[in-house]
Amino acid sequence: MLQDVTPQLLPGEIDIASLVVTELVTNAVRHGCEGSAGEIVVGLSREAGRLRIEVAQPGPLFDLDEVRLRHPGQGRGWGVLLLDELTQAWGVGAAGVWAEIAAD
């Protein structure tokens, strides 16, 4: 799906967008699709120097405050740190998760 907007992005922006999409979709598959036959939908939009990535998932959403808690020795869940570093902002919306990256 990034194919539609890559001509407007610089190479470094494409790399960041690819990592962010991968993280959000992986989380949707792992956590949002348990016991669900629905599909994951990825949406991209660009405005005001930002690329917004939205991932809608069929299952329940996670508790954002709980996800941000990391514990020593925890083997999973470190993608939140990746999102914090690579995005301008990210969060949970009505149907899924979203993230925004700078795109000049």
C-alpha positions in Angstrom: 0.0 0.0 0.0 3.0 2.3 0.5 3.4 2.1 -3.3 0.8 4.8 -3.8 2.7 7.5 -1.9 6.3 6.5 -2.2 7.0 8.8 -5.1 6.2 11.7 -2.8 8.5 10.4 0.0 12.2 10.7 0.4 14.2 7.4 0.7 14.6 7.8 4.5 10.9 8.5 4.9 10.1 5.4 3.0 12.2 3.3 5.4 10.6 4.8 8.4 7.1 4.4 7.0 7.9 0.8 6.2 9.0 0.0 9.7 6.0 1.8 11.3 3.5 -0.1 9.0 5.3 -3.4 9.8 5.0 -2.8 13.5 1.4 -1.7 13.5 0.3 -4.5 11.2 2.2 -7.1 13.2 0.5 -5.9 16.4 -2.9 -6.0 14.7 -2.3 -9.6 13.6 -0.9 -10.7 17.0 -3.4 -8.9 19.3 -6.4 -7.7 17.2 -7.2 -10.8 15.2 -7.5 -13.4 18.0 -10.6 -15.4 17.3 -11.7 -13.0 14.6 -12.3 -13.7 10.9 -12.1 -10.0 10.0 -9.4 -8.3 7.9 -6.8 -5.7 8.7 -7.0 -2.5 6.7 -4.1 -0.1 6.2 -4.8 3.5 5.3 -2.3 6.2 4.4 -2.8 9.9 4.0 -0.6 12.9 3.7 -1.1 16.5 4.7 0.8 19.4 6.3 4.2 17.7 6.1 3.1 14.5 7.8 2.3 11.0 6.6 -0.5 9.4 8.7 -0.7 5.6 8.8 -3.9 4.0 10.2 -4.3 0.3 10.8 -7.9 -0.9 11.5 -8.3 -4.3 13.1 -11.3 -6.5 13.6 -10.7 -7.5 17.2 -10.4 -5.6 20.5 -8.0 -2.7 20.9 -5.4 -2.6 23.6 -5.1 -0.4 26.7 -2.6 2.3 25.7 -1.4 2.9 29.3 -0.8 -0.8 29.9 1.1 -1.1 26.6 3.5 1.7 27.5 4.7 -0.2 30.7 7.9 -2.1 30.0 9.4 -4.6 32.5 13.0 -5.9 32.6 13.3 -9.3 31.0 10.1 -8.8 29.0 10.7 -10.5 25.7 8.0 -8.8 23.6 6.3 -5.5 23.5 9.3 -3.3 22.7 7.7 -2.0 19.5 6.2 0.8 21.5 9.7 2.2 21.9 10.2 2.0 18.2 7.0 3.9 17.6 8.0 6.5 20.1 11.4 7.1 18.4 10.3 7.0 14.7 7.0 8.8 14.8 5.9 12.3 15.6 2.8 10.9 17.4 0.9 7.6 17.6 -2.1 6.3 19.5 -5.3 4.3 19.5 -8.4 5.4 17.7 -11.9 4.1 17.4 -11.1 1.2 15.0 -7.4 0.7 15.4 -4.0 2.3 15.8 -2.5 5.3 14.0 0.9 6.9 13.7 2.2 10.0 12.0 5.7 10.5 10.6 7.3 13.7 9.2 7.2 13.8 5.4 8.6 16.9 3.8 
